[in-house]
């Protein structure tokens, strides 16, 4: 939501319906340019649509059935990024904030 509040176009994906419903309601209430999709990340078919893909709260990586399933997430991220786009995680943001504070 914070990225949308700062003027960025945002698409969020999660497999949990209640999270998606809440996020869509909040975006509508604040009139934000953000949409949230309830879907398993492994089945997303974006193709070079995003400048940044931010993987929050591990994004299920490491929690799936096996390494092949975990690798599907990385493939989806890579395919969703425009040429020159950047993958990132909330851990990257936490490290940046921490280094700025130091």
Backbone as numpy.savetxt, mean C-alpha at the origin, in Angstrom:
# Nx Ny Nz CAx CAy CAz Cx Cy Cz
-4.25 7.62 4.62 -5.07 8.82 4.62 -4.21 10.08 4.62
-3.11 10.00 5.35 -2.28 11.20 5.47 -1.72 11.62 4.12
-1.36 10.68 3.27 -0.88 11.04 1.94 -1.98 11.73 1.14
-3.20 11.25 1.22 -4.32 11.88 0.53 -4.57 13.29 1.09
-4.47 13.45 2.38 -4.64 14.77 2.99 -3.60 15.76 2.47
-2.45 15.25 2.09 -1.37 16.10 1.58 -1.43 16.26 0.06
-2.51 15.77 -0.55 -2.74 16.02 -1.96 -2.37 14.91 -2.92
-1.89 13.80 -2.42 -1.53 12.68 -3.29 -2.76 11.82 -3.59
-2.79 11.25 -4.79 -3.81 10.26 -5.12 -3.42 8.96 -4.44
-4.37 8.34 -3.78 -4.07 7.16 -2.98 -5.00 6.02 -3.34
-4.42 4.83 -3.46 -5.18 3.59 -3.57 -4.68 2.67 -2.47
-5.59 2.19 -1.64 -5.22 1.27 -0.57 -5.86 -0.08 -0.80
-5.14 -1.11 -0.40 -5.64 -2.48 -0.58 -5.46 -3.24 0.73
-6.49 -3.96 1.12 -6.41 -4.83 2.28 -7.44 -5.93 2.09
-7.19 -7.04 2.72 -8.10 -8.18 2.58 -9.22 -8.15 3.63
-9.15 -7.21 4.57 -10.10 -7.14 5.68 -11.22 -6.14 5.36
-12.43 -6.63 5.14 -13.53 -5.73 4.74 -13.79 -4.57 5.70
-13.73 -4.81 6.99 -14.03 -3.73 7.93 -13.01 -2.59 7.83
-11.75 -2.91 7.57 -10.73 -1.87 7.39 -11.02 -1.05 6.14
-11.37 -1.73 5.07 -11.64 -1.06 3.80 -12.89 -0.20 3.91
-13.93 -0.72 4.52 -15.15 0.07 4.70 -14.87 1.34 5.49
-14.13 1.20 6.58 -13.80 2.36 7.41 -12.98 3.38 6.61
-11.98 2.92 5.89 -11.11 3.82 5.12 -11.91 4.56 4.05
-12.77 3.86 3.33 -13.59 4.51 2.30 -14.54 5.53 2.90
-15.13 5.20 4.04 -16.02 6.15 4.73 -15.26 7.39 5.16
-14.07 7.20 5.72 -13.26 8.32 6.17 -12.83 9.20 4.99
-12.42 8.58 3.90 -12.01 9.34 2.71 -13.18 10.16 2.17
-14.35 9.55 2.14 -15.54 10.27 1.67 -15.88 11.42 2.60
-15.82 11.18 3.89 -16.14 12.20 4.89 -15.20 13.40 4.77
-13.93 13.14 4.46 -12.94 14.21 4.34 -12.78 14.71 2.90
-13.56 14.13 1.98 -13.48 14.50 0.57 -12.06 14.34 0.03
-11.45 13.19 0.31 -10.08 12.91 -0.10 -10.06 12.13 -1.41
-9.00 12.32 -2.18 -8.82 11.57 -3.42 -8.13 10.25 -3.07
-8.92 9.35 -2.50 -8.40 8.06 -2.06 -9.49 7.01 -2.26
-9.05 5.84 -2.72 -9.98 4.72 -2.83 -9.33 3.51 -2.19
-10.16 2.67 -1.63 -9.67 1.50 -0.91 -10.40 0.27 -1.43
-9.62 -0.75 -1.71 -10.10 -1.96 -2.37 -9.92 -3.15 -1.43
-10.98 -3.94 -1.28 -10.90 -5.15 -0.47 -10.56 -6.32 -1.40
-9.29 -6.73 -1.31 -8.83 -7.81 -2.19 -7.53 -8.39 -1.64
-7.26 -9.62 -1.96 -5.99 -10.26 -1.64 -4.93 -9.64 -2.54
-3.88 -9.09 -1.98 -2.85 -8.41 -2.73 -2.26 -9.29 -3.83
-2.25 -10.57 -3.61 -1.67 -11.48 -4.60 -2.46 -11.54 -5.90
-3.70 -11.06 -5.88 -4.54 -11.13 -7.07 -4.70 -9.79 -7.78
-4.04 -8.76 -7.30 -4.12 -7.43 -7.92 -3.39 -7.44 -9.26
-3.93 -6.72 -10.24 -3.33 -6.73 -11.58 -2.99 -5.32 -12.08
-2.47 -4.46 -11.22 -2.04 -3.14 -11.68 -0.85 -3.30 -12.62
-0.73 -2.39 -13.57 0.37 -2.45 -14.52 0.96 -1.05 -14.73
2.10 -0.80 -14.08 2.82 0.47 -14.20 1.92 1.67 -13.94
1.19 1.63 -12.82 0.22 2.67 -12.50 0.66 3.58 -11.36
1.68 3.21 -10.61 2.00 3.94 -9.39 3.46 4.39 -9.32
3.65 5.56 -8.76 5.00 6.09 -8.54 5.64 5.47 -7.31
4.80 5.15 -6.32 5.27 4.57 -5.06 4.29 3.49 -4.63
4.83 2.39 -4.15 4.02 1.38 -3.49 4.55 1.27 -2.07
3.69 1.59 -1.12 4.04 1.56 0.30 3.41 0.33 0.92
4.24 -0.56 1.41 3.79 -1.80 2.03 3.72 -1.57 3.54
2.52 -1.54 4.07 2.32 -1.24 5.49 2.17 -2.51 6.33
2.67 -2.46 7.53 2.49 -3.54 8.51 2.85 -4.91 7.95
3.95 -4.99 7.27 4.48 -6.21 6.66 3.71 -6.67 5.44
2.49 -6.18 5.23 1.72 -6.54 4.05 1.57 -8.03 3.84
1.55 -8.80 4.88 1.40 -10.26 4.87 2.68 -10.99 4.50
3.73 -10.27 4.11 4.98 -10.92 3.72 5.53 -11.68 4.93
5.80 -12.95 4.71 6.30 -13.80 5.78 5.22 -14.55 6.53
3.97 -14.22 6.25 2.87 -14.88 6.95 2.08 -15.83 6.05
2.46 -15.88 4.79 1.71 -16.70 3.84 2.18 -18.16 3.88
1.54 -18.98 3.06 1.73 -20.43 3.12 3.17 -20.88 2.88
3.84 -20.21 1.94 5.21 -20.61 1.61 5.91 -19.45 0.90
7.18 -19.63 0.58 7.95 -18.56 -0.06 7.38 -18.16 -1.42
6.86 -19.12 -2.15 6.27 -18.81 -3.46 5.12 -17.81 -3.32
4.28 -18.02 -2.32 3.17 -17.09 -2.07 3.69 -15.73 -1.63
4.71 -15.71 -0.78 5.31 -14.45 -0.36 5.90 -13.69 -1.55
6.53 -14.41 -2.47 7.14 -13.78 -3.65 6.11 -13.15 -4.56
4.88 -13.68 -4.55 3.82 -13.10 -5.37 3.60 -11.62 -5.01
3.71 -11.31 -3.74 3.52 -9.92 -3.30 4.59 -9.03 -3.93
5.83 -9.47 -3.93 6.89 -8.68 -4.55 6.65 -8.51 -6.04
6.14 -9.54 -6.70 5.84 -9.45 -8.13 4.74 -8.43 -8.40
3.70 -8.44 -7.58 2.60 -7.49 -7.73 3.12 -6.06 -7.55
3.96 -5.86 -6.54 4.53 -4.54 -6.29 5.36 -4.08 -7.49
6.24 -4.93 -7.97 7.10 -4.58 -9.10 6.28 -4.24 -10.34
5.25 -5.00 -10.61 4.43 -4.76 -11.79 3.59 -3.49 -11.64
3.18 -3.14 -10.44 2.35 -1.96 -10.21 3.12 -0.65 -10.37
4.44 -0.70 -10.21 5.25 0.52 -10.26 5.52 0.98 -11.68
5.41 2.30 -11.86 5.83 2.92 -13.12 7.34 2.77 -13.23
7.88 2.95 -14.43 9.33 2.95 -14.59 9.91 4.03 -13.69
10.90 3.67 -12.90 11.50 4.61 -11.95 10.74 4.72 -10.65
9.62 3.99 -10.51 8.84 4.02 -9.27 9.60 3.37 -8.13
9.16 3.65 -6.91 9.88 3.19 -5.73 8.99 2.34 -4.82
9.48 1.16 -4.45 8.80 0.40 -3.40 9.28 0.90 -2.05
8.41 0.87 -1.08 8.79 1.32 0.26 7.95 0.56 1.28
8.33 0.70 2.54 7.56 0.07 3.62 7.43 1.05 4.76
6.50 0.76 5.66 6.35 1.65 6.81 7.61 1.63 7.67
8.38 0.55 7.61 9.66 0.52 8.33 10.62 1.55 7.77
10.62 1.75 6.44 11.46 2.78 5.83 11.09 4.16 6.36
9.80 4.44 6.46 9.34 5.73 6.95 9.74 5.90 8.40
9.58 4.87 9.22 9.96 4.96 10.63 11.46 5.24 10.76
12.27 4.61 9.93 13.71 4.85 9.97 14.05 6.28 9.56
13.35 6.80 8.54 13.59 8.18 8.12 13.24 9.16 9.22
12.09 8.96 9.85 11.67 9.84 10.94 12.67 9.76 12.08
13.10 8.55 12.42 14.06 8.38 13.49 15.37 9.10 13.18
15.87 8.97 11.94 17.14 9.61 11.59 17.03 11.12 11.60
15.86 11.66 11.23 15.65 13.10 11.28 15.66 13.59 12.72
15.06 12.86 13.61 15.00 13.24 15.03 16.38 13.22 15.68
17.25 12.32 15.22 18.59 12.21 15.78 19.37 13.39 15.33
